[in-house]
């Protein structure tokens, strides 16, 4: 009698990686988007300057964006598990310092130094890992993972407001940061760097049907990508769109009030952006798998251009809401396409380093837009010029997107 041993087929692990990335992005952006919920009570309770708190938060955003170049590089070499785990500890410690601080210098140490180190270990490591696990369904998988951040934008600030009202801002930050840190740590355990590391293949395909031309050892190094014109087109494209991306988040409430809306009504414009962003991620990710990443990013940038022009031209709340929803959809769609676009054009092998480099420099531009918009508002008495210039910047980004190749380049 002859016995044959058949290899055991293990369930594809990639969707667990996606779920872990979703969880990480939900908790880190949930706490970040709640910043505005805490600030008023913090100022009333402590007497600290709101301008200084806003400056600390701006430094936090710029620094974690810049540090993403390092976290992406480390992720490629050590894998996402230790990177995200260390990030969980640092981010939690930064928020805990804020929650227990008795002077604003301690807040600055926690939120402008320690927390950015932790936050940099989230978006780039998670997305760079997800794109390693998928090729055919890369856009769909990234859409689900990044939807965590958009869902947090909608759900977490109201929860934070309830906690602040019931227990005060210190207890609210303590509870949210500790719970978020634990969730981030547990999720890091699931983040395996790539399918080949555990004997699987991208998209769960069997070894007998590998993805054509898709090998983990193939793809450009960061240095080779740096010398590619395509790299600089992607950098310029996202730098132009990121410079305007926080303008609606920061200034649409005041703009809505200038149109006659109450504060409560005006605040719902931000919720509209969040809902649009969630839909944009969930729709544009899968769509990019079908129509191609280049066409998807062009569509997103065209819609974002139209949304800013709509804001600049609006005199009514309904048009502002329509423009805000369109902006959210376009921004969410453009961001979700970013890591898959890099992986498609430069390969999986060094996706973390390349995504991190672009995000670090282009993403840091996001700190410029809101301040510039405020300067224009103070000088001209209206936000319309800021929205118009934001639309022009996105129009230029669209023009760069039309020059992108459709297929991977050879080093």
N, C-alpha and C positions, 0 to 999 in steps of 0.2 A: 504494500500500500504506500502510495506516494502522497506526502503532505506538502501543501504549498502555503506559504505564509504571505498574506496580502498586507501591504502597508496600511496602517491606520490613518484614515483621513481626519485631520483635526479641523474643527470649525474655524472659519476665517477670523483672524484676530483683529483685522483692520477696523471693524465697526466698534469694537471696544475702545480702540485708540481714539476714534472719532468722539465717542461718548465721554471719554476722559478729557479730551481737549475742550469739548463743549462745557463741561463742568468747570474747568479751570477758568475759561474766559467769562463764564457767567459770574463767578464769585469775584474775580478781580475787577471787572468792569462794573459790576453791581455796586461795589463799595466806592469806586471812583466816581460814578455818575451820581452818587448820593452826596457828594461834596457840598453842593449848593443847599442841600437840605440841612446840613449841620451849621453852615457859616453864620446865619443870623443868630442862632441861639448861642454859638460860641462867642460872638461879639458882645451880645447882651450880657452874658454871664461873666466874661473876663475883662471886657473893655479893650481887648486887643484890636488893632487897626484892621479893618476889612481889606484895605488896599494891600497890607503886608501879607495877609492870608492868601489873597489872590495871587500875589507875586510868588509866594512859596509854591502855590499850586501850579503856576506857569513854569517854574523851574523844574518841578516834578515831571510835568509832561515832556518838556524839552530834554531832560536828562535821561528819562527812561527810553525815549526814542533813540537817542544817541547811543546808549549802552546796548541797544538791541544788536548792533554789529558784533559785539563781543559775545553776547548770549547765543547768537546764531552760529558763530564760529565754534564755540564750545560744544554746542549741540551736535554739530557734525562730527566732532571728535570723541565726545564722551557719551553721547546719547541724551535724550531729553529727560530721563528719569532724575539724575542728580541735579540737573539744571533747575527743573521745576521745583524739586524738593527744597533746594537751597533758597529759591525765590520765595517759596511759601513762608519760610522762616523769616526772611528779611522783610518781606512786605508786612507780615503780621507785626513784627517788632516795630516797624516804622509807624504803623497806625496806633499801636499801644503806647508809644511815646507821646503821640498827639493826645490820646485819651487821658493820659495821666499827667500831662505837662502843667506846670504852674507858671511858666513864662514862655514867651513866643520863640525864644532862642531854642528851647528844647523841641518845640514844634518844627522849627526849621531843620534841626538835625534829623528828626524822624521822617519828615515829609519831603524834604529837599535833598536828602543824602541817602538815608537807609531805604525808604520805601521805593524810590526809583530803581535801586539795585534789584529789588525783588520784582517790581512790575516788569522790568526788562526781560524777565525769565518766563514770560507768559505768551504773548501773541506770536512772536517769531518762532520760538521753539515748538509751540503747539502746531502752528500751521506748516512749518517746515517738516514736521514729523508726519502729518496727515498726507501731504503730497508725496511722500516716499511710499506710502502704502497703496496708492491708487494711481492708475494711468487712465483707463477708459472712463472711470467715474470720478475722476479727480475733482472736477468742479462741484459735483453733487456732494461729495464727502466734505469738501472745504466749506460748502454752504451750511451744512448741518453744524459743523464745528464752530464756525464764526457766528452762527445764529445765537449762540450763548450770550455774546456781548450785547446784541440787539435786544434780546428778551430781557436781559438784566436792566437795560435802559428803561424798559416799560414797567417792570414789576418791582424792582428793588427800592427806588426812591420813595414810593408810597409806604413801603414797609418801614424804611428808615424814619419817615416822618411820624409814623405811629409809635415807634420805639422812642423817638426823641420826646414826643408829647407825654408818653407814659412814664419814662424813666430818666429823661435828660440825655443830653448829647454825649456825655462821657460813657455812660452805660451802653448807649446805642452803638458807639464806635467800638467799645470793648467786645460786645457780643458779636457784632458783625465781623470784626476782624478775626476773632478767635474761631468762629464757625467757618469763615472763609478759608482760613489757614489750614484747618483740619481737612476740609474738602479738597483743597489744593494738594496737600500732602498725600492723601489717599489716592487721588487721581494720578499723581506722579508714578505710583507703583505700576499702573497699567500702561504707561507710555513706553512702548518698545520702539527702538529707533527705526527699524525697517523690517519688512517681512522676511527677507533672506536670513536675518539673524535668528529666526526661530523655524527655519525650514519651510517658509511659505513664499508665495509670489504675489505681486501686486494684483489687486482686485480679486484675490482668492482663486486665481486661475491655476489649474494643475500644471505640474512641471512639463507635461507633454504639450501644453498649449501656452507657452510663454508669450508675453507681449512683444511683438516684433520690434527689434532695435532698442529694447528697453533693458539696460543692464546697469546695476547699481554702480559698477566700476566705470561706466562711461559718463561723459558729461564734462563741461568746462570746470576748471578750477576757478576760484575767485579772481586770480590774477589774469587768467585768460578771458574771463568775462569782462573784467575791467578794461581790457584793450578792445573790446567789441563795440562797434557803433550802436548795436541793439541795446546794450546795457545803458548807455547814456541817453538813448531815446526813452527807455522805461523810466530812468531816473528823472529826466526832465518832465515827463508826462505826469508822474506822481508828485513831483515837487510843485508843479503848477496847480494841481488840484488840491493837494494837502494844504497849501498856503491859505486857501479859502474855506477849508472844511469846518473849522470851529466858529466861523462868523455867524451862521444861523443859530447854532447852539447857544452862543453867548448873547446875541443881540436881537433875536427875533421876538423875544418877550417885550422888550422895550419898544420895538418897532410896532408890534401889535397894539400896545397901549397908545402909541402916537396916532393910531387909526381909530381910537375911541374904545378899545376893548378894556375891560376890567382886568386887574392882575390875575384873577382866577381864570378868566377866559383866555388871556394871553398866554398863561403857562401851558395850556393845552396844545399850543403850537409845537412845543418841544415833544410832547407825547405823539403828535402827528408825525414828526420826523422819526421818532423811534419805531412806530408801527411801519412806516414806509421802509425804514432800514431793514427791519426783519423780513418783510416781503421781498425786498430787493435781493437779499442774500439767498433766500430760499428759492427764488425764481431764477435769478441770473446764474447761479452756480450750475444747476442742471442744464440750463439753456446753453451755457458756454461749452458744455460737453458735446452739444449737437451742432451749434453754428460756428464753433471755433472761438478760441480765447480772444483773438484780435477783434473779431466782429462784436463780441460781447463787451469788451472794454470801450470800443468806439461808441456803441449804443449807450452805455452808461455815461460816458463823458458828454455826449450830445444832450442827453436828458438833464444832466447836471447844469450844463450851460443854459438850457432853456429855463430851468428852475430859478437860477439867479436872475436872469433877465425878467422873469415873471415877478420876482420880489421887487426888483428895481422899478417896475412899471405899475405895481399894484396900488390901488387906492381903496380897496375893499377887503374885508376880512376873508371872504370866501376865496378870493384869488390868492391871498397869502397862505391859506390852508392848503389849497391845491399846489402851490409852489413848494410849500414845506414838505408835503407828502411826496412830490416828485423828487425833491432833493434827497430825502431819506432813501427812497427807492434807488436812485442813481448812485448815491454814496455807498450804500450797502452793496449794490451790485459791482461797483468798481473795486471796492476793497476785497470782496470775496474772490474776484478773478486774479488778483495780484499774485499770491503764491503759486497757483497753478500755471499762470503765464510764465513765471520765472522757471518753474520746473519743466514746462514744455520746451522752452527755448534754450535752456542751459543744462538740462539733465537733473537727475535726482541726487547725484553723488554729493554735491556741495550746495544743495538748495538752501540750507540754513544760513550759511555764510553769505550767499549772494542776496537772499531776501533780507537778511539782517543789515547788510551794507546799504542797500537802497532805502530800507525803512528808517535806518538811523539818520541818514542825511536828509532824505526827502520828507520823512515824517516830522523831523524837528522844525520844518518850515511851518507846521501848524500853529506854533506859538506866535508867529508874526501877524497872521491875519486879524485876529480879534483886536489886538492893540492898534493896528493900523486903521481898522474900521472905526474904533473909538476916536482916534485923532481926526479922521475925516468928518465924523459926526460933530465933533466939537468945533471944527473949523467951518463947516458948511451948513450945520444945523439940520442934517438929514442923513439917514443911512443909505439912501438910494445910490450914491456914488460908490459906496463900499460894495453893495450888491452888484452894481454894474461892472466894477473892476474884477470882482470875483467871477462873473460870467465871462469876461474877456479872458481871464487866466485859464478857465476850463475850456474855452474855445481853442486856445493855443495848445492845450493838452490834447484835445481831440485831433488837431492837425498832426501832432507828433505820433499819435496812435495810428493814423493812416499810413505812416511810414514803417510800421513794424513788419517783420517777416511773419509768414504764417507757419513756418516749420522751424525745427531746431537747427541752429548753426553748428558747423563743425569747428572744433578748436584748431 
